[in-house]
Amino acid sequence: MQNRFLESIKQLPIQVATAVKPLLNESFSGMISAQQLAQLCVESELTEPELLLALLPIASAMANPPISEFYVGAIAKAKSGNIYMGANIEINQQALFHSVHAEQHAISHAWLAGETEITDIVVNFSPCGHCRQFINELVNGQQITIHLPEQTPKALSHYLPYAFGPSDLNITTPLLSLQKQNLTILSDDPLVNEAVEQANLSYAPYSNTYAAVVLQTKSGDVFVGRYAENAAFNPSMQPMQMALANLLRNNQEYTEINRAILVESVGKISLVEASMDALLAVSSVMLEYIAVE
């Protein structure tokens, strides 16, 4: 079992801890398949909603909040039945807009795994306005059920009434809809090609700046992040922050970053300066930047 879960597993009911412990091996990064989830329900003798709430300490153990020292864990359940964990991430001594909220982290985890719809969000503290707005950007966002400890589950529409979202800006393919842009670049570098492919899957209907980040570690592992815009603009999730959260979720350290690439289309904005700021705050590696027409 990974060291980061040693304390959090003590917070779980004994039957849940016993059932989930074999999954928390060195390769565990917060994803539990529908089949595994069903088996955990059987072994723990809990209903699925009860089990997901019980598993929140595992998700919050993935947090890295050096500024707030406040640990938030979230679980996104996809329509496929798979669940994806995420936690809040902060960059030490840097502006708070670099932060990744737990709900954003869990949703981006599911998105990077290829999920196209989220049905439930489980979180250990009530979602802030920023996160409610981010969830509202998703496919059928208003219908997503929010689960909180000791609260009756309710749809996002309860937490965000009179919502402003993609449809108000005439967007008919919201976040998590399959996005496929046509960015191309001639390169024999597989990391550059991966960054272009991820940028093609990014979501930027408001700025048309389709972008992605690829991080490679010293051991050769690759972690990606895509740009995810929001109708309210500020809750947009930057590709660098998504890639850094991806790296941390996989139990890697910032010091392991060996190479970083940002690919973006030429749109109404540029993410290069924000990406460089975030990267330089955690690594001495220089950002490789590629703009694609």
CORSUL-V364223 format. One record per run of one state. SS is the DSSP state (H for helix, E for strand, C for the rest). FROM is the first residue (numbers start at 1). TO is the last residue. If there is no record, write none. Layout:
# CORSUL-V364223
((SS & FROM & TO) (SS & FROM & TO))
This chain:
# CORSUL-V364223
((C & 1 & 2) (H & 3 & 5) (C & 6 & 7) (H & 8 & 11) (C & 12 & 13) (H & 14 & 23) (C & 24 & 30) (E & 31 & 32) (C & 33 & 33) (H & 34 & 44) (C & 45 & 47) (H & 48 & 54) (C & 55 & 55) (H & 56 & 60) (C & 61 & 63) (E & 64 & 64) (C & 65 & 72) (E & 73 & 78) (C & 79 & 82) (E & 83 & 87) (C & 88 & 88) (E & 89 & 89) (C & 90 & 95) (H & 96 & 98) (C & 99 & 99) (E & 100 & 100) (C & 101 & 101) (H & 102 & 112) (C & 113 & 117) (E & 118 & 123) (C & 124 & 128) (H & 129 & 136) (C & 137 & 137) (E & 138 & 138) (C & 139 & 140) (H & 141 & 143) (C & 144 & 144) (E & 145 & 148) (C & 149 & 153) (E & 154 & 155) (H & 156 & 159) (C & 160 & 165) (H & 166 & 169) (C & 170 & 174) (E & 175 & 175) (C & 176 & 189) (H & 190 & 200) (C & 201 & 202) (E & 203 & 203) (C & 204 & 210) (E & 211 & 217) (C & 218 & 221) (E & 222 & 226) (C & 227 & 227) (E & 228 & 228) (C & 229 & 236) (E & 237 & 237) (C & 238 & 238) (H & 239 & 249) (C & 250 & 253) (H & 254 & 256) (E & 257 & 265) (C & 266 & 271) (H & 272 & 282) (C & 283 & 286) (E & 287 & 292) (C & 293 & 293))
